[in-house]
Amino acid sequence: MQPQKSTPSIIALKQIVESTSQFTGKEFFEALVKHLAEILDVYGVWVTEYWEDQNKLNALAFWLDGAYVDKYEYSVPNTPCEPVLNGHDICHIPNKVIDLYPKDPDLKPLGAVSYMGISLRDIDGKILGHLALLDNKPMPEIPEVFAIFKIFASRAAAELRRELIQKKVIESESKLYRLVNGTTDAIIEFNSEFKITQANDAANQLFEFKDLVFLGIDVKNLFDAHSSKTFELSILNYNNLCDTNGSLNFEEPFVCLNCKGESFPTKINLSSYLFENNLYYALFIRNIKDEVSSNMKIKELHAETAMLKEKVNAQQFNYIIGDSEPIKKCLEQVIQVARTNANVLILGETGTGKELFAKAVHESSDRSSKPMITLNCAALPAELIESELFGHVKGAFTGALTAREGRFSLADQGSIFLDEIAELPLPLQAKLLRVIQEGTFEPVGSSETKKVDVRIIAATHRNLQKQIEEGKFREDLFYRLNVFPINIPPLRERGDDITLIANAFFEKFTKNKALYVMPLTKRDLNKLSLYHWPGNVRELQNIIERGVITSKDGNFNLDSILPNSENKTPENSKSPSILTNDDIIEIEKNNIINALNLTNWRISGEDGAAHLLNLPRTTLTSKIKKFGIKQVAIG
């Protein structure tokens, strides 16, 4: 009787099993895709790993038209692989795959007609990758082909899981190696006969032994005579009192000897354990000389920090004027946080100089050689802020004629200052949170993910806790920004700083305008000190500048321009005046005209009216048109 002839499916299975059984890793995957393509007579077969964070597939092996393809990776969206990853069974497209996925850039060049794929998962169902094949002819539904495909998808998944486990084992061993050899403490293992069985790199360096010489010597020989005897007696007492698994801390220092016979003081600790029924000890040795050196360095750093604190106002932040205790505390906080990468939240009333403190944080940091990019979240319409922050591609919206980099891209490796952060719309707060957490974002109109390294410094005059309660600000974003808050005191709480700042502004404006004005009198300074300053430093700056401009016969004009000059706080005002909307508009218009005249009608730049008014250039231009302001001669 003749033996029964094998069916094609059994033959195919045997061939693929034989061709892959002797391999693992890359060789296994290459053998799998090659023989699977030949047995099933298809144009191409590939097996991938899934990069979840990028939503991409990376080919571990790709056999196409009789040859291997190197370095093949692609995004999952709009490809036939997308439904494969979303399902657990075979995804079979027998014909016209290009018509179903016209946005897949690879199908047409490959001449793909049909496709089959299945996801590869771990035991918990997490996607590891996928196995797929395509052909340049229709692919009918053949149960035997499906069966072969599923069997070797299972083998591919098993190999992916094996590689994942192996990777974790290697990582675990690497972590253990780093833990043992990355420490500055010497770690020495010895047995019950006091013979050294192994030691870390720090031990070899501390005692200046080479590995082969170090192993096998008596651990007691690492100490001088007195310490060696004390150590031996301590071990004997320890063994009598303790179980095999325990620890022993030595309070007194031990004197150790390196291979040259040179002595040095140490602190030691000991633990014991059983391994394969043998008793071992782990001896931890720390060189006290290094510890003393470190402590001295710390003291030097503390002294240097104290010196910097004393000089901070005079040298480091000369644009922040003040000598009061509240302002000194703020500057100390600036020094404290600047050298870290922590996010900073600057809080304070309008006009307190929050941007200056943001500048101080940036300029004192390791990012000072890179730019600090600024954005006032209240100065732009909500629909434009996203583009300003993250940029946009050409055609992203009406008017986007060219691509544009956003503020975060411009601030890469540097800092970004987000003023009036409380005004940021809620949808953008979520996107900002993602940048803080992951350092990634997509420009408007783009699916490309950009990665940046940016330190965020935010500021607001609002009560963010209240904003959170009212649903206007995300609580998770608040905690991300509020890593290191700095509260800028209002001017009225800064005492004699008012005099210092007033004199500084007086000197600046009389010098810039080449005017001779008599210095501020004690009476002037007293009146300035008694005023409440609801507009803080910015209001003081405007008052001094206005007084210089309106001075007559060299006399500073304060009485006519300082409101409520006799009252320290607004509560003391018995008859507060109420301004109508027309009054407010007229004041704002006149203030803009004054600023334009002072800057010779220059709008942009540091010497421009926009900078003087602390307004964005576009906002000032809009207000000039709104109020119908025309250029006139000064005086």
Secondary structure per residue as TSV (DSSP state, phi and psi in degrees):
chain	resnum	aa	ss	phi	psi
A	1	M	-	360.0	127.8
A	2	Q	-	-72.2	142.3
A	3	P	-	-66.9	148.5
A	4	Q	-	-68.7	133.5
A	5	K	-	-73.3	137.4
A	6	S	-	-67.7	145.4
A	7	T	-	-74.0	158.5
A	8	P	H	-56.1	-37.1
A	9	S	H	-67.3	-38.4
A	10	I	H	-68.1	-41.0
A	11	I	H	-61.3	-44.3
A	12	A	H	-62.1	-43.3
A	13	L	H	-61.7	-44.4
A	14	K	H	-62.4	-41.3
A	15	Q	H	-63.8	-43.5
A	16	I	H	-71.1	-39.1
A	17	V	H	-60.9	-46.8
A	18	E	H	-64.1	-35.2
A	19	S	H	-78.4	-18.6
A	20	T	H	-112.8	-17.2
A	21	S	T	-63.6	-27.6
A	22	Q	T	-88.7	-0.1
A	23	F	-	-115.9	159.0
A	24	T	-	-137.2	167.0
A	25	G	H	61.5	-137.6
A	26	K	H	-60.6	-40.9
A	27	E	H	-63.4	-37.4
A	28	F	H	-62.5	-48.9
A	29	F	H	-65.0	-37.4
A	30	E	H	-65.5	-43.2
A	31	A	H	-64.5	-39.4
A	32	L	H	-61.0	-53.0
A	33	V	H	-68.3	-36.1
A	34	K	H	-65.0	-50.9
A	35	H	H	-74.3	-31.2
A	36	L	H	-66.4	-37.8
A	37	A	H	-67.0	-40.6
A	38	E	H	-70.5	-41.8
A	39	I	H	-67.5	-42.5
A	40	L	H	-88.2	-3.4
A	41	D	T	54.7	56.2
A	42	V	-	-120.4	163.3
A	43	Y	S	-71.1	-37.5
A	44	G	E	-155.2	146.8
A	45	V	E	-138.7	138.1
A	46	W	E	-146.3	148.8
A	47	V	E	-121.4	138.6
A	48	T	E	-130.2	164.5
A	49	E	E	-109.5	149.2
A	50	Y	E	-100.7	124.3
A	51	W	E	-95.6	94.2
A	52	E	T	-62.7	-39.5
A	53	D	T	-65.1	-27.2
A	54	Q	T	-105.5	-5.3
A	55	N	T	53.6	49.4
A	56	K	E	-127.1	158.9
A	57	L	E	-114.4	134.7
A	58	N	E	-118.4	122.3
A	59	A	E	-71.3	124.0
A	60	L	E	-81.6	-27.7
A	61	A	E	-160.0	138.9
A	62	F	E	-142.4	114.0
A	63	W	E	-104.5	120.2
A	64	L	E	-138.1	119.3
A	65	D	T	52.0	46.8
A	66	G	T	84.0	11.6
A	67	A	E	-152.5	158.1
A	68	Y	E	-81.9	143.8
A	69	V	-	-104.7	128.8
A	70	D	-	-93.6	147.8
A	71	K	S	49.0	66.2
A	72	Y	-	-113.0	115.3
A	73	E	E	-138.8	153.2
A	74	Y	E	-160.1	158.0
A	75	S	E	-77.4	145.3
A	76	V	-	-74.9	-40.8
A	77	P	T	-55.7	143.5
A	78	N	T	66.2	24.1
A	79	T	S	-122.2	159.0
A	80	P	T	-64.9	-12.2
A	81	C	H	-75.7	-18.3
A	82	E	H	-61.9	-50.6
A	83	P	H	-67.1	-24.4
A	84	V	H	-61.5	-45.9
A	85	L	H	-70.7	-23.3
A	86	N	H	-84.4	-10.6
A	87	G	-	-121.1	178.6
A	88	H	S	-115.4	-10.4
A	89	D	S	-111.4	179.8
A	90	I	-	-66.0	135.4
A	91	C	E	-105.0	114.0
A	92	H	E	-118.5	122.3
A	93	I	E	-118.3	99.8
A	94	P	-	-70.7	-22.9
A	95	N	S	-161.0	156.2
A	96	K	-	56.2	44.8
A	97	V	H	-65.8	-31.8
A	98	I	H	-65.1	-36.3
A	99	D	H	-65.2	-32.8
A	100	L	H	-78.8	-28.4
A	101	Y	-	-130.8	69.4
A	102	P	T	-68.1	-20.1
A	103	K	T	-87.8	-4.1
A	104	D	-	-73.8	117.0
A	105	P	T	-73.7	-14.4
A	106	D	T	-97.2	-21.6
A	107	L	H	-64.0	-45.9
A	108	K	H	-65.7	-47.7
A	109	P	H	-59.8	-29.4
A	110	L	H	-82.4	-9.5
A	111	G	T	67.7	33.1
A	112	A	-	-69.8	136.7
A	113	V	-	-116.4	-41.9
A	114	S	E	-131.6	165.0
A	115	Y	E	-153.6	146.8
A	116	M	E	-144.8	137.8
A	117	G	E	-152.1	157.7
A	118	I	E	-149.4	140.9
A	119	S	E	-77.0	150.3
A	120	L	E	-111.2	125.5
A	121	R	E	-130.7	159.5
A	122	D	-	-85.8	-178.4
A	123	I	T	-66.1	-19.4
A	124	D	T	-92.0	2.5
A	125	G	-	89.2	1.2
A	126	K	-	-72.6	138.9
A	127	I	E	-70.6	126.1
A	128	L	E	-101.9	-31.1
A	129	G	E	172.3	-152.3
A	130	H	E	-158.2	160.2
A	131	L	E	-115.3	131.8
A	132	A	E	-145.1	155.9
A	133	L	E	-141.8	152.9
A	134	L	E	-137.5	159.0
A	135	D	E	-139.5	157.0
A	136	N	S	-96.8	22.0
A	137	K	S	-144.5	163.1
A	138	P	-	-58.4	150.4
A	139	M	-	-123.0	99.3
A	140	P	-	-69.0	162.0
A	141	E	-	-82.0	106.8
A	142	I	-	-118.2	115.3
A	143	P	H	-54.6	-39.0
A	144	E	H	-64.2	-39.0
A	145	V	H	-64.6	-43.9
A	146	F	H	-59.5	-41.6
A	147	A	H	-64.4	-46.4
A	148	I	H	-60.2	-44.0
A	149	F	H	-60.9	-43.4
A	150	K	H	-66.9	-39.2
A	151	I	H	-62.0	-45.1
A	152	F	H	-83.4	-15.9
A	153	A	H	-67.6	-38.5
A	154	S	H	-64.5	-39.5
A	155	R	H	-65.9	-40.9
A	156	A	H	-64.3	-40.7
A	157	A	H	-64.1	-40.3
A	158	A	H	-63.4	-39.2
A	159	E	H	-68.5	-38.0
A	160	L	H	-62.7	-41.1
A	161	R	H	-66.7	-38.8
A	162	R	H	-62.6	-43.6
A	163	E	H	-63.5	-38.5
A	164	L	H	-63.9	-43.8
A	165	I	H	-64.2	-42.9
A	166	Q	H	-61.6	-40.2
A	167	K	H	-63.1	-41.0
A	168	K	H	-66.1	-37.7
A	169	V	H	-64.3	-44.8
A	170	I	H	-63.0	-42.5
A	171	E	H	-63.0	-40.5
A	172	S	H	-63.6	-44.1
A	173	E	H	-64.7	-38.5
A	174	S	H	-65.3	-41.0
A	175	K	H	-63.1	-42.6
A	176	L	H	-63.8	-40.5
A	177	Y	H	-63.6	-43.6
A	178	R	H	-64.1	-38.4
A	179	L	H	-62.6	-44.0
A	180	V	H	-77.0	-43.7
A	181	N	H	-96.4	-7.0
A	182	G	S	-88.5	-14.9
A	183	T	S	-78.3	152.0
A	184	T	S	-82.7	-12.1
A	185	D	S	-79.8	140.3
A	186	A	E	-75.3	133.1
A	187	I	E	-122.4	121.0
A	188	I	E	-126.9	128.0
A	189	E	E	-101.0	134.5
A	190	F	E	-139.2	159.5
A	191	N	E	-96.7	-171.7
A	192	S	T	-68.1	-13.3
A	193	E	T	-97.2	11.6
A	194	F	S	68.3	17.0
A	195	K	B	-90.3	133.8
A	196	I	E	-73.2	127.5
A	197	T	E	-103.6	-30.1
A	198	Q	E	-164.0	161.6
A	199	A	E	-153.9	153.5
A	200	N	-	-85.7	174.9
A	201	D	H	-61.0	-37.8
A	202	A	H	-63.0	-34.1
A	203	A	H	-67.3	-42.8
A	204	N	H	-61.9	-39.4
A	205	Q	H	-71.3	-39.7
A	206	L	H	-64.4	-44.2
A	207	F	H	-96.2	-2.4
A	208	E	T	59.3	35.5
A	209	F	-	-96.4	156.3
A	210	K	-	-92.7	155.0
A	211	D	H	-52.0	-50.0
A	212	L	H	-66.4	-32.4
A	213	V	H	-77.1	-35.4
A	214	F	H	-67.6	-42.2
A	215	L	T	-70.6	140.2
A	216	G	T	90.1	-10.9
A	217	I	S	-80.7	162.9
A	218	D	B	-74.6	125.3
A	219	V	G	-62.1	-25.7
A	220	K	G	-66.7	-22.7
A	221	N	G	-72.7	-5.6
A	222	L	G	-80.3	-9.9
A	223	F	B	-112.4	160.9
A	224	D	-	-72.8	175.7
A	225	A	H	-57.4	-47.8
A	226	H	H	-65.5	-48.3
A	227	S	H	-66.0	-34.1
A	228	S	H	-63.9	-43.6
A	229	K	H	-66.1	-43.6
A	230	T	H	-60.8	-41.4
A	231	F	H	-63.3	-45.5
A	232	E	H	-63.3	-44.9
A	233	L	H	-63.9	-37.5
A	234	S	H	-64.6	-38.8
A	235	I	H	-66.7	-42.7
A	236	L	H	-63.1	-44.7
A	237	N	H	-64.5	-37.9
A	238	Y	H	-62.6	-43.6
A	239	N	H	-65.4	-32.5
A	240	N	H	-74.2	-29.3
A	241	L	H	-98.6	-25.2
A	242	C	S	-114.0	159.2
A	243	D	-	-72.8	175.9
A	244	T	S	-64.5	-32.5
A	245	N	S	-101.9	112.3
A	246	G	E	-170.4	-171.7
A	247	S	E	-146.2	158.5
A	248	L	E	-140.7	124.1
A	249	N	E	-104.3	128.4
A	250	F	-	-98.5	120.9
A	251	E	-	-78.7	-39.9
A	252	E	S	-80.5	150.3
A	253	P	-	-73.4	151.9
A	254	F	E	-116.2	142.8
A	255	V	E	-96.1	120.2
A	256	C	E	-103.4	161.5
A	257	L	E	-125.3	131.0
A	258	N	-	-83.9	-177.9
A	259	C	T	-65.5	-17.2
A	260	K	T	-90.6	-0.8
A	261	G	-	85.0	7.1
A	262	E	-	-81.5	133.7
A	263	S	E	-95.6	153.3
A	264	F	E	-157.1	144.2
A	265	P	E	-77.7	145.7
A	266	T	E	-141.2	162.3
A	267	K	E	-112.2	135.4
A	268	I	E	-129.3	153.1
A	269	N	E	-137.5	159.9
A	270	L	E	-141.4	143.8
A	271	S	E	-136.8	156.6
A	272	S	E	-130.5	156.4
A	273	Y	E	-163.5	160.3
A	274	L	E	-100.6	136.7
A	275	F	E	-138.4	117.0
A	276	E	T	53.7	43.8
A	277	N	T	66.6	14.1
A	278	N	E	-112.5	140.8
A	279	L	E	-87.0	131.0
A	280	Y	E	-130.4	156.6
A	281	Y	E	-124.7	144.3
A	282	A	E	-112.5	119.7
A	283	L	E	-105.9	123.7
A	284	F	E	-106.8	123.2
A	285	I	E	-123.2	129.3
A	286	R	E	-120.3	130.9
A	287	N	E	-77.8	115.9
A	288	I	H	-68.0	-27.3
A	289	K	H	-58.8	-43.0
A	290	D	H	-65.2	-38.2
A	291	E	H	-66.0	-42.4
A	292	V	H	-62.1	-42.1
A	293	S	H	-62.0	-40.8
A	294	S	H	-65.2	-41.2
A	295	N	H	-63.5	-38.6
A	296	M	H	-64.5	-39.5
A	297	K	H	-64.0	-40.2
A	298	I	H	-62.2	-42.4
A	299	K	H	-62.4	-40.4
A	300	E	H	-62.5	-41.0
A	301	L	H	-65.9	-39.4
A	302	H	H	-62.4	-41.9
A	303	A	H	-64.7	-39.2
A	304	E	H	-65.8	-40.4
A	305	T	H	-63.3	-42.2
A	306	A	H	-61.8	-39.7
A	307	M	H	-65.2	-40.4
A	308	L	H	-64.5	-37.2
A	309	K	H	-62.1	-38.0
A	310	E	H	-68.7	-32.9
A	311	K	H	-97.3	-1.6
A	312	V	I	-58.3	-43.9
A	313	N	I	-70.4	-39.5
A	314	A	I	-76.5	-30.1
A	315	Q	I	-118.3	-55.1
A	316	Q	I	-75.1	-42.3
A	317	F	T	-122.1	65.8
A	318	N	T	-69.8	-11.1
A	319	Y	T	-88.0	-5.2
A	320	I	S	-107.9	108.3
A	321	I	-	-96.2	130.6
A	322	G	-	157.6	149.7
A	323	D	-	-134.4	11.5
A	324	S	S	-77.7	159.5
A	325	E	H	-61.9	-42.5
A	326	P	H	-59.1	-40.8
A	327	I	H	-74.3	-33.4
A	328	K	H	-62.3	-40.2
A	329	K	H	-61.8	-42.3
A	330	C	H	-62.4	-42.4
A	331	L	H	-68.2	-34.2
A	332	E	H	-64.0	-39.0
A	333	Q	H	-65.0	-37.5
A	334	V	H	-58.8	-48.2
A	335	I	H	-61.7	-40.8
A	336	Q	H	-63.1	-41.4
A	337	V	H	-94.2	-18.9
A	338	A	H	-59.5	-42.2
A	339	R	T	-76.2	-6.5
A	340	T	S	-95.3	177.9
A	341	N	-	-105.7	14.4
A	342	A	-	-65.8	144.8
A	343	N	-	-68.8	148.3
A	344	V	E	-125.0	134.8
A	345	L	E	-115.9	116.1
A	346	I	E	-100.8	122.1
A	347	L	E	-114.8	144.4
A	348	G	-	165.9	159.7
A	349	E	-	-64.9	163.3
A	350	T	T	-60.2	135.4
A	351	G	T	87.0	7.4
A	352	T	S	-84.7	-8.3
A	353	G	-	93.8	36.3
A	354	K	H	-62.0	-35.8
A	355	E	H	-65.6	-33.5
A	356	L	H	-64.8	-37.9
A	357	F	H	-71.0	-35.7
A	358	A	H	-61.7	-42.3
A	359	K	H	-60.9	-41.0
A	360	A	H	-63.9	-41.6
A	361	V	H	-61.0	-46.9
A	362	H	H	-64.4	-47.4
A	363	E	H	-69.2	-19.5
A	364	S	T	-93.6	-1.1
A	365	S	S	-95.9	172.6
A	366	D	T	-72.3	-5.6
A	367	R	T	-95.7	8.3
A	368	S	T	-64.0	-23.2
A	369	S	T	-77.1	-11.3
A	370	K	S	-103.4	164.7
A	371	P	-	-74.9	154.9
A	372	M	E	-107.0	113.9
A	373	I	E	-94.8	134.5
A	374	T	E	-113.9	140.5
A	375	L	E	-141.4	126.5
A	376	N	E	-90.6	109.6
A	377	C	T	-67.5	-15.9
A	378	A	T	-94.6	-5.6
A	379	A	S	-93.5	-8.7
A	380	L	S	-123.4	150.5
A	381	P	-	-61.5	150.5
A	382	A	H	-56.3	-36.0
A	383	E	H	-72.0	-14.2
A	384	L	H	-102.3	-17.0
A	385	I	H	-63.9	-40.8
A	386	E	H	-59.6	-44.2
A	387	S	H	-64.2	-39.3
A	388	E	H	-63.6	-40.6
A	389	L	H	-74.3	-47.5
A	390	F	H	-110.5	-6.0
A	391	G	E	79.8	176.1
A	392	H	E	-150.5	159.4
A	393	V	-	-94.3	164.2
A	394	K	T	-60.0	131.4
A	395	G	T	80.8	8.8
A	396	A	S	-63.6	-30.5
A	397	F	S	-156.7	171.4
A	398	T	T	-59.9	125.7
A	399	G	T	97.2	-9.7
A	400	A	-	-83.8	76.3
A	401	L	-	-76.1	-24.1
A	402	T	S	-137.0	161.0
A	403	A	-	-72.2	152.3
A	404	R	E	-144.0	134.0
A	405	E	E	-74.3	140.5
A	406	G	-	-86.5	174.2
A	407	R	H	-64.0	-34.2
A	408	F	H	-66.3	-39.0
A	409	S	H	-64.3	-41.8
A	410	L	H	-65.8	-28.2
A	411	A	T	-91.3	4.5
A	412	D	T	-53.6	132.7
A	413	Q	T	73.3	-4.3
A	414	G	S	-116.4	-141.3
A	415	S	E	-128.5	154.8
A	416	I	E	-125.3	132.4
A	417	F	E	-107.3	113.4
A	418	L	E	-102.9	95.9
A	419	D	E	-79.4	150.0
A	420	E	T	51.7	51.4
A	421	I	G	-61.5	-25.8
A	422	A	G	-66.0	-19.0
A	423	E	G	-86.7	-2.3
A	424	L	S	-69.2	127.7
A	425	P	-	-58.9	149.5
A	426	L	H	-56.5	-43.1
A	427	P	H	-59.1	-36.8
A	428	L	H	-75.9	-25.1
A	429	Q	H	-61.3	-37.8
A	430	A	H	-65.0	-39.5
A	431	K	H	-70.0	-37.2
A	432	L	H	-64.0	-38.8
A	433	L	H	-60.4	-38.3
A	434	R	H	-66.4	-39.5
A	435	V	H	-61.7	-42.0
A	436	I	H	-65.5	-42.5
A	437	Q	H	-76.4	-42.5
A	438	E	H	-114.7	-15.9
A	439	G	S	71.6	23.7
A	440	T	E	-130.4	155.6
A	441	F	E	-162.0	166.1
A	442	E	-	-116.3	130.0
A	443	P	-	-59.5	155.4
A	444	V	B	-59.5	128.7
A	445	G	T	84.0	6.1
A	446	S	-	-125.7	147.8
A	447	S	-	-99.7	-1.0
A	448	E	-	-75.6	128.9
A	449	T	-	-89.2	126.9
A	450	K	E	-105.2	145.2
A	451	K	E	-117.0	133.1
A	452	V	-	-134.7	157.9
A	453	D	-	-119.6	98.7
A	454	V	-	-132.4	136.0
A	455	R	E	-91.4	129.1
A	456	I	E	-100.7	125.5
A	457	I	E	-119.1	116.5
A	458	A	E	-114.0	157.6
A	459	A	E	-146.1	151.6
A	460	T	E	-161.6	153.9
A	461	H	S	-101.0	-1.8
A	462	R	S	-90.8	162.5
A	463	N	-	-85.3	101.8
A	464	L	H	-68.2	-29.8
A	465	Q	H	-62.2	-41.1
A	466	K	H	-67.0	-39.3
A	467	Q	H	-61.2	-37.9
A	468	I	H	-65.3	-45.1
A	469	E	H	-61.2	-33.5
A	470	E	T	-85.6	1.5
A	471	G	T	75.8	19.7
A	472	K	S	-99.8	-9.7
A	473	F	S	-144.1	136.9
A	474	R	-	-71.6	131.7
A	475	E	H	-67.5	-39.5
A	476	D	H	-65.7	-34.9
A	477	L	H	-68.0	-38.8
A	478	F	H	-57.8	-46.3
A	479	Y	H	-68.0	-30.4
A	480	R	H	-70.5	-36.4
A	481	L	H	-81.8	-30.4
A	482	N	T	-86.5	32.7
A	483	V	T	-62.2	-42.8
A	484	F	E	-140.8	93.3
A	485	P	E	-82.1	143.2
A	486	I	E	-125.1	118.1
A	487	N	E	-96.3	112.4
A	488	I	-	-83.2	123.3
A	489	P	-	-71.1	147.1
A	490	P	-	-66.6	157.4
A	491	L	G	-59.9	-35.2
A	492	R	G	-64.6	-17.3
A	493	E	G	-99.3	9.0
A	494	R	S	-106.1	10.5
A	495	G	T	54.2	-123.8
A	496	D	T	-68.2	-8.6
A	497	D	H	-59.7	-29.3
A	498	I	H	-59.0	-43.4
A	499	T	H	-64.2	-45.1
A	500	L	H	-61.1	-44.8
A	501	I	H	-69.8	-41.7
A	502	A	H	-60.1	-45.6
A	503	N	H	-64.6	-36.7
A	504	A	H	-65.0	-44.7
A	505	F	H	-65.6	-38.9
A	506	F	H	-60.7	-45.5
A	507	E	H	-64.1	-39.7
A	508	K	H	-64.4	-48.8
A	509	F	H	-74.8	-34.5
A	510	T	H	-69.9	-32.7
A	511	K	H	-73.0	-45.1
A	512	N	H	-63.4	-34.8
A	513	K	T	-98.5	5.4
A	514	A	T	51.3	43.2
A	515	L	-	-111.2	144.7
A	516	Y	-	-98.6	117.0
A	517	V	-	-130.8	136.7
A	518	M	-	-58.7	140.2
A	519	P	-	-56.3	157.7
A	520	L	-	-60.8	132.6
A	521	T	-	-84.6	167.1
A	522	K	H	-59.6	-35.9
A	523	R	H	-64.4	-43.2
A	524	D	H	-60.5	-47.7
A	525	L	H	-65.9	-34.0
A	526	N	H	-66.6	-43.0
A	527	K	H	-64.0	-40.1
A	528	L	H	-64.0	-38.2
A	529	S	H	-68.9	-29.9
A	530	L	H	-81.7	-16.9
A	531	Y	S	-74.2	149.7
A	532	H	-	-76.5	-27.7
A	533	W	-	54.1	64.4
A	534	P	T	-63.6	-27.1
A	535	G	T	-93.1	3.7
A	536	N	H	58.4	-145.0
A	537	V	H	-61.9	-37.4
A	538	R	H	-62.3	-39.9
A	539	E	H	-67.8	-40.4
A	540	L	H	-61.0	-42.2
A	541	Q	H	-59.2	-46.0
A	542	N	H	-65.1	-39.3
A	543	I	H	-63.3	-46.7
A	544	I	H	-64.1	-42.9
A	545	E	H	-64.1	-41.2
A	546	R	H	-65.3	-38.4
A	547	G	H	-64.4	-38.1
A	548	V	H	-66.0	-44.3
A	549	I	H	-63.3	-40.8
A	550	T	T	-91.8	8.4
A	551	S	-	-64.8	146.1
A	552	K	B	-126.3	133.3
A	553	D	T	56.5	33.4
A	554	G	T	78.3	6.5
A	555	N	B	-100.8	130.5
A	556	F	-	-68.9	131.9
A	557	N	-	-99.9	98.4
A	558	L	-	-107.4	-38.5
A	559	D	T	-58.3	-38.6
A	560	S	T	-83.4	-10.5
A	561	I	T	-116.4	-11.1
A	562	L	-	-96.2	108.4
A	563	P	T	-71.9	149.6
A	564	N	T	47.9	40.0
A	565	S	T	-64.5	-18.9
A	566	E	T	-92.3	-2.9
A	567	N	-	-115.2	131.4
A	568	K	S	-74.2	-41.0
A	569	T	S	-129.4	155.2
A	570	P	G	-63.7	-25.4
A	571	E	G	-64.0	-25.4
A	572	N	G	-78.7	-9.9
A	573	S	-	-75.5	119.3
A	574	K	S	-82.0	-33.0
A	575	S	S	-130.4	75.0
A	576	P	-	-65.4	136.9
A	577	S	-	-83.4	142.1
A	578	I	-	-107.1	124.9
A	579	L	-	-93.8	138.8
A	580	T	-	-80.6	170.4
A	581	N	H	-61.3	-38.7
A	582	D	H	-63.9	-37.8
A	583	D	H	-62.0	-45.0
A	584	I	H	-63.9	-42.2
A	585	I	H	-61.6	-42.8
A	586	E	H	-65.3	-39.7
A	587	I	H	-63.1	-45.6
A	588	E	H	-63.1	-41.4
A	589	K	H	-62.6	-46.7
A	590	N	H	-64.4	-37.1
A	591	N	H	-64.2	-39.8
A	592	I	H	-65.7	-42.1
A	593	I	H	-61.5	-43.2
A	594	N	H	-60.2	-43.3
A	595	A	H	-64.6	-40.6
A	596	L	H	-65.6	-40.4
A	597	N	H	-65.9	-38.8
A	598	L	H	-65.6	-29.2
A	599	T	T	-104.4	14.4
A	600	N	T	54.4	38.1
A	601	W	T	63.3	24.3
A	602	R	-	-85.0	127.6
A	603	I	-	-96.2	-45.6
A	604	S	S	-94.4	171.6
A	605	G	S	84.4	173.4
A	606	E	T	-65.8	-26.3
A	607	D	T	-96.6	10.2
A	608	G	S	-91.1	166.4
A	609	A	H	-65.9	-34.8
A	610	A	H	-60.8	-41.8
A	611	H	H	-67.6	-39.5
A	612	L	H	-63.7	-38.7
A	613	L	H	-88.0	-3.8
A	614	N	T	58.5	43.6
A	615	L	-	-121.4	149.4
A	616	P	-	-62.6	147.7
A	617	R	H	-56.9	-41.9
A	618	T	H	-65.3	-36.7
A	619	T	H	-66.4	-43.7
A	620	L	H	-63.5	-43.7
A	621	T	H	-58.8	-41.7
A	622	S	H	-63.4	-41.1
A	623	K	H	-68.9	-36.4
A	624	I	H	-60.3	-43.6
A	625	K	H	-66.4	-40.6
A	626	K	H	-62.5	-42.7
A	627	F	H	-86.4	-4.0
A	628	G	T	64.7	37.8
A	629	I	-	-78.9	129.5
A	630	K	-	-115.5	151.2
A	631	Q	-	-67.8	130.4
A	632	V	-	-131.4	160.2
A	633	A	-	-74.9	145.4
A	634	I	-	-73.0	136.1
A	635	G	-	86.0	360.0
